[in-house]
């Protein structure tokens, strides 16, 4: 399936409370699980879910581990939610394998679950809403290859080793580079999707490699860390990220970031929440929504140059096209 072009209005979005308190009493009650509070992608996802819930007169509460990507904490939060018995759950697993038992518990409690952004290894779901990490890696990788005219030395800063998102994005990077014999990968190291860790990794790589022409970062936060390290060392290289965050768009405008793959957390949050509510209301849904791989650069960033807090969800019929 494909997604139609969407335009964000300037309507303010009010983010709901992030604590695990009791649900409000009116409208459908939907619990939303995301991985951490540090990644701008998940901040955008939560705002998208909030916008959709407000638009559809439903209630939402967010469950976010206080320690980023904590498997035990997310498992505990799932158990807490099952006791509270919401009408539906939008679930992004911290780890697509380790959280399968949590999905089994939600299924056993007969709570409808929409799997979002990271596909769970197994379980029963109303739908999956996400994007192709492989295609985003491939398209962003191709963008850097073209910008380097097929020649040069580059490094890859990976996300969390062993996660499906990271594996697919890095596989896309490598497949893009295979088509350019003149490009050499000097190193591929994890930054765990965190800006500070990527900064430290990049500082070490710059010391080891005097000639570096490009950086492929598996998300925008790590791309920002790489840019900071380059600036600190008074070095220049073309840097690419993934997620399409507002921070990345600002860096593209400033000429610091070459491009970013549009993972669009806000829209994923919108559609995942809409899917959960529409399913509860017995309205038509898509069992699988895969957003197209799109690269944002200096030529097309304008539609994305809006603060997440000022965006609102499109109408279902404007966003979904079979």
Secondary structure, DSSP 8 states (H G I E B T S, - for coil): -EE---------------S-----SSS-EEEEEES-SS-HHHHHHHHHHHHHHHHTT-EEEEEE-SSTT-HHHHHHHHHHHHHH--SEEEE--SSTTTTHHHHHHHHHTT-EEEEESS--SS---SEEEEE-HHHHHHHHHHHHHHHTTTEEEEEEEE-STT-HHHHHHHHHHHHHHHT-TEEEEEEEEE-TT-HHHHHHHHHHHHHH-S---EEEESSHHHHHHHHHHHHHTT---EEEEES--HHHHHHHHTTS--EEE---HHHHHHHHHHHHHHHHTT----SEEEE---EE-TTTGGGG-S-GGG-----HHHHEE-
